[in-house]
Amino acid sequence: MSTTTTELTGGGAAPEAAPTQATRRRGGGGGLGTYLLIRFLLIIPTIFILVTTVFFLMRSTGDPITAALGGRLPASQLAERIHSAGYDRPLIAQYFSYVGHLAQGDFGTTLSDRRPLSNVLTTFGGATLELAFYALLVAFLVGIPLGRLAAYLRDRWPDAVLRVVAILWYATPVFFVGLLLKLVFAVNLGWLPVAGRASTGAEIQLSTLPHPTGLYLIDAIKLGDPEVIRDVLQHAVLPGITLGLLTAGVFLRLVRTNVIGTLGMGYVEAARSRGVPERRLLKKHAYRPALIPIITVIGLQIALLLSGAVLTETTFEWKGLGFQLNQYLQARDYVAVQGIVVLLAVIVAVTNFIVDVIAALIDPRVRY
Amino acid sequence: MATAAPPTATPAGTHRRGWREFPVVRQLHQSVGLQRGMLVAGLVISTIFLLTAIFAPLLAPYGFNQLRDASGAFGAQQPPSSAHPFGTTVGGYDVLSRVIWGSRTALYVMVIAVTLALFVGVLLGLVSGYFGGWADRVLVVICDAIYAFPSLLLAIVMAIVISGGQSSLWGGIFAAAISITVIYVPQYFRVVRAEVVRIKAEAFVESAKVIGAGHWRIMTRHVFRNSTRTLPLIVTLNASEAVSTLAALGFLGFGIEATAAAEWGFDLGKSLPDVTSGIWWTSLWPGLAIALVVLGLTLVGESLNDLADPRLRTRRRGAEAPPDAVDVSVVPGGTLGGGPGGLAGLEGSGEGEWSR
């Protein structure tokens, strides 16, 4: 699992690049512009492949209208609706019209509640974004310092404990972590709310805002009512921790592996022999370079985070894209499911691109 | 990445063959201290899981879909008692029995998923890496696209395609297993392909060609044999991810019907409303079962991974860097340059893409 990190320091940087870094800085491989351009163009095939795969997979079971309404409508009405929606055309024609619509930003309209998917995104995307923000906050605050600590105290008992803890955090299914936290802190102790993004009163107050962002925390701050802010934050604690611990576990081991890797490198040894104190060695020499691969891997974590968000949102009735996806799944509304899946694919591809750009800006070795 | 003792680097293969050379056994011997503790703990948990799955009919007090016995119906959501040590579910099943039977379902799915993914992924990686060309590039791009995608969403799409949601015992098991397979094929593909690309440039492959060995023979005897060193690690980690993906699918309602088999994730999903009313026993036990199995398998996988990484391996004696430096320096050019135009490097990672 940690092999990505291993590869990043071990393969890319560690043995050969570190000493030659200065000479490589100029002219080694293509320039930043070329890299960014190629990287940007690569988004298109990625999304295209996923859209195509998902389309043909979903359609291989039959048309979505039969899946959603089959048995509930008389056959003649069903056929009529299939015809009016164009699902009786040849599959390839449907595919091209689907891709054509996608290219114009039209993701389709849900069958069960007849709303355009762009509307679903704007209504529920904010909640997922907010949850992801809380989770990443927890992951950064918990995962990175503990990972440093574990690397520093390598092979002593705190390291052992932290490693097992990290495995526990990301090995335990998020929905089980959520259920446990809910059971203890919401039901038994009654400290925190059981589910939802805000209590009904707060939601009503938030809905009075003229231009709500959909991010409850920002809306609450705009509203300026401390009670509402407190309420929104209280609701965020358990879902944020649930999803955050999953990512924190990954970060912990990532930081640990990478810091151990950089601690063993020649320039750290050289600094040590120059008499640089051990603390400074860890902070300046080992920790900073170890962060570069971490930034890149965060890009890959977005996929994990979104998978986790679907489960966390379902557990806590957090009304975001994942919760909504589950609702549509239960309603067998496969047009909506396909739309959300494609939407998330686009989000993942774009996020990965942004992360790679950041990595390239920080690390001059990331080039073609 | 480099394994402790690649067969080419040491003559160990010639005189120390035998059971000590088996993947997990060798690592067990290699490990010391904490690392050995983690490996052993993982193996113990995994063994208990395996035994529970095999002897489920003997261990479970009731059937997984049994609602009543001689003294009448069990009743729904009964708290733990002597007759039902873990209580009963909202559907009126015995929780303990379902937890025990659930290990069987998990094992089935795990074995099928890992076998399929291993077979398809290794074959594709081998052929694609060996022959190269445009088909290879297309496959790499497709696998990268699938890899970067949230695995659970892909599993959901596959589950819809295969079973339309609910299904019978074997239908459900295969639906879950194939959904999971699709996620993991890219991982095997990437790892094997990267190794193959590296190995095919080696002198012994060249020699085999000169002698006149056919492509198939070179692929199976020379390249494949040498590119399997990281597979045990991926298999273990995938097995644990298979269990959690199955549970996640079940949690979202894509599980196997309660009457057809016991499935932990499905039971957890059904117990979600119970939690709010303070009923803890319907969710705690199946959840613990998932967590334990995943933990056990992950511990094994992690230990194998750390032991395979010279920088992370705790050494028995104070052996210094030289052997490792040699090991590592073999890899970088091969693995990072593996993708066309360094596609693998682009994602900021080399071959080791199973990392999460």
Chai-1 contact restraints between the chains, C-beta under 6 A:
chainA,res_idxA,chainB,res_idxB,connection_type,confidence,min_distance_angstrom,max_distance_angstrom,comment,restraint_id
A,M1,B,L237,contact,1.0,0.0,6.0,A-B,restraint_1
A,M1,B,N305,contact,1.0,0.0,6.0,A-B,restraint_2
A,M1,B,S355,contact,1.0,0.0,6.0,A-B,restraint_3
A,T3,B,G352,contact,1.0,0.0,6.0,A-B,restraint_4
A,T3,B,S355,contact,1.0,0.0,6.0,A-B,restraint_5
A,T4,B,S349,contact,1.0,0.0,6.0,A-B,restraint_6
A,T4,B,G352,contact,1.0,0.0,6.0,A-B,restraint_7
A,T4,B,S355,contact,1.0,0.0,6.0,A-B,restraint_8
A,T6,B,M1,contact,1.0,0.0,6.0,A-B,restraint_9
A,T6,B,D309,contact,1.0,0.0,6.0,A-B,restraint_10
A,E7,B,S349,contact,1.0,0.0,6.0,A-B,restraint_11
A,E7,B,G350,contact,1.0,0.0,6.0,A-B,restraint_12
A,E7,B,G352,contact,1.0,0.0,6.0,A-B,restraint_13
A,G10,B,V328,contact,1.0,0.0,6.0,A-B,restraint_14
A,G11,B,P332,contact,1.0,0.0,6.0,A-B,restraint_15
A,G11,B,T335,contact,1.0,0.0,6.0,A-B,restraint_16
A,G11,B,L336,contact,1.0,0.0,6.0,A-B,restraint_17
A,G11,B,G350,contact,1.0,0.0,6.0,A-B,restraint_18
A,P15,B,V328,contact,1.0,0.0,6.0,A-B,restraint_19
A,P15,B,S329,contact,1.0,0.0,6.0,A-B,restraint_20
A,P45,B,V141,contact,1.0,0.0,6.0,A-B,restraint_21
A,T46,B,A145,contact,1.0,0.0,6.0,A-B,restraint_22
A,I49,B,I142,contact,1.0,0.0,6.0,A-B,restraint_23
A,I49,B,A145,contact,1.0,0.0,6.0,A-B,restraint_24
A,L50,B,A145,contact,1.0,0.0,6.0,A-B,restraint_25
A,L50,B,F149,contact,1.0,0.0,6.0,A-B,restraint_26
A,V54,B,V157,contact,1.0,0.0,6.0,A-B,restraint_27
A,L57,B,V157,contact,1.0,0.0,6.0,A-B,restraint_28
A,L57,B,V161,contact,1.0,0.0,6.0,A-B,restraint_29
A,S60,B,V161,contact,1.0,0.0,6.0,A-B,restraint_30
A,T61,B,V161,contact,1.0,0.0,6.0,A-B,restraint_31
A,D155,B,T314,contact,1.0,0.0,6.0,A-B,restraint_32
A,A160,B,L34,contact,1.0,0.0,6.0,A-B,restraint_33
A,I167,B,T298,contact,1.0,0.0,6.0,A-B,restraint_34
A,A171,B,V294,contact,1.0,0.0,6.0,A-B,restraint_35
A,A171,B,L295,contact,1.0,0.0,6.0,A-B,restraint_36
A,A171,B,T298,contact,1.0,0.0,6.0,A-B,restraint_37
A,T172,B,A291,contact,1.0,0.0,6.0,A-B,restraint_38
A,P173,B,S244,contact,1.0,0.0,6.0,A-B,restraint_39
A,P173,B,A247,contact,1.0,0.0,6.0,A-B,restraint_40
A,P173,B,I290,contact,1.0,0.0,6.0,A-B,restraint_41
A,F175,B,F251,contact,1.0,0.0,6.0,A-B,restraint_42
A,F176,B,G287,contact,1.0,0.0,6.0,A-B,restraint_43
A,L179,B,V275,contact,1.0,0.0,6.0,A-B,restraint_44
A,L179,B,S283,contact,1.0,0.0,6.0,A-B,restraint_45
A,K182,B,V275,contact,1.0,0.0,6.0,A-B,restraint_46
A,L183,B,V275,contact,1.0,0.0,6.0,A-B,restraint_47
A,L183,B,W280,contact,1.0,0.0,6.0,A-B,restraint_48
A,V187,B,G278,contact,1.0,0.0,6.0,A-B,restraint_49
A,V194,B,T276,contact,1.0,0.0,6.0,A-B,restraint_50
A,G261,B,R311,contact,1.0,0.0,6.0,A-B,restraint_51
A,G264,B,R311,contact,1.0,0.0,6.0,A-B,restraint_52
A,T296,B,G348,contact,1.0,0.0,6.0,A-B,restraint_53
A,A303,B,P150,contact,1.0,0.0,6.0,A-B,restraint_54
A,L304,B,R356,contact,1.0,0.0,6.0,A-B,restraint_55
A,L306,B,P150,contact,1.0,0.0,6.0,A-B,restraint_56
A,S307,B,P150,contact,1.0,0.0,6.0,A-B,restraint_57
A,S307,B,S151,contact,1.0,0.0,6.0,A-B,restraint_58
A,S307,B,L152,contact,1.0,0.0,6.0,A-B,restraint_59
A,L311,B,A248,contact,1.0,0.0,6.0,A-B,restraint_60
A,N326,B,L252,contact,1.0,0.0,6.0,A-B,restraint_61
A,V341,B,L153,contact,1.0,0.0,6.0,A-B,restraint_62
A,A345,B,F149,contact,1.0,0.0,6.0,A-B,restraint_63
A,N352,B,A148,contact,1.0,0.0,6.0,A-B,restraint_64
A,A359,B,G348,contact,1.0,0.0,6.0,A-B,restraint_65
